[in-house]
């Protein structure tokens, strides 16, 4: 079992001692700029509180399971989790499975830590769990979003699962899935999903047009042209649709009157205020 030491508090003590000595006669701002350098220096110092070890080496002899258990326990007890513990977990070959298991804890803070650390480990084995969390597994929106974000770099690994589950997820899940799928290599099934999603979400035209723009299939131009010509297209939607059209190699030069559009008037007012501020 790993003995808990508040390494962050230890660093604060180390920092205060350095500031009190102030041998360099630095200003407050200079001390702030020096913190990363001091933290690196601190990590290589031996401390009695760490049984004579350095913060970098304190966790070196622990197994991956022990490290993740220590993380879980510290979160439960409301203790400060050290960056050095997180680094040790990322570098440990045996920490991946315990971290994936932590995703089933149902505890928000533990799940967020596990997701971030698995992301740092570039885990492939965690991909099915990412999909589950993005699709169904989390009431907290930020957990779903982080799980989906981690899938962005694994889009080809999860593509088949996303396509299979797409019809079963809620509207938020569909948007998250489309974001991931838009990063995949050309695949007719992916194109069909992205195009259908764009057509069936007229209230979210800016979001779903961005997926088509990223995917890069110029066949989507006809749907984008149709959307930009709608009389109820507001200025914000118009700009995003025009960007998507141009990204796919198209052009849109038709003049539109947005003088009464709320978004247009707001942006125009902000620009005028900015110019006035610059002139004065």
Buried (B, 14 or more C-beta within 10 A) or exposed (E): EBEBBBBBEBBEBBBEEBEEEEEEEBEEEEBEEBEEEBBEEBBEEEBEBBEEBBBBBBBEEBBBBBBBBBBBEBBEEEEEBBBBBBBBBBBBEBBBBBBBBBBBBEBBEBBBBBBBBBBEBEBEEBBEBBBBBBBEBBEEEEBBBBBBBBBEEBBEBBBEBBBEBBEEBEEBBBBBBBBBBBBBEEBEEBBEBBBBBBBEBEEBBBBBBBBBBBBEBEEBBEBBBEBBEEEEBBBBBBBBBBBBBEBBEBEBEEEBEBEEBEBBEEBBEEEEEEEEEEEE
